[in-house]
């Protein structure tokens, strides 16, 4: 079930490279990498999971409300991360010219489906 959701997000987003569902401790539930791509999406997720915990903690300290989404735009890759719940997040990696808006939309709609499956 999870791989199909990830594949739908990646394959239906222009510039989509890979996606994963991971917990905040860096343990991957599932991943999908578009055919022909070589990105080590698990390592990307593990590194960002450390940052996500800090961002979530900062948001709570500032009383800004619960985190929903974060994007990291680098020279060679854009990563969009959507919080599913207190334990899991879903992320998609895009090429720099990828459709950022579509990735955000697909993650937002998939998060509800994933949350229901994880409950």
C-alpha positions, 0 to 999 in steps of 0.5 A, a space after each residue: 500500500 505505501 509503495 503504491 502511494 509513493 509511486 503515485 506521488 513521484 511518477 505523477 510529479 514532473 521532476 519527481 525522483 524518489 519518495 519515502 515514508 520514515 519515522 523521526 528516528 530514521 527508520 524507513 517504512 517504505 520507499 520508491 525510486 523512479 526507474 533509472 534514478 540512483 538517489 539514496 533516498 534512505 540516507 537523505 531521509 535519515 539526515 533530514 529526520 534529525 533536522 525535523 525533530 529540531 524544527 518540530 521542537 522549535 515550533 512547539 517552543 514558539 507556540 506556532 502550532 504543529 508542523 505540517 510541511 517543510 521544503 529544502 531547496 538545494 542546488 541539485 535537489 528539492 525535498 518536500 516533507 509532509 508530517 503525517 503524525 507524531 511518529 511519521 513523515 512522507 517526503 519526495 525528492 525532486 530535480 531542481 526544475 521539478 513541479 514543486 507545487 504539484 509535489 506539495 499538493 500530492 503530499 498533502 492529499 496522500 498524508 491523510 490516506 497514509 495517516 489512516 493506514 498507519 492508525 
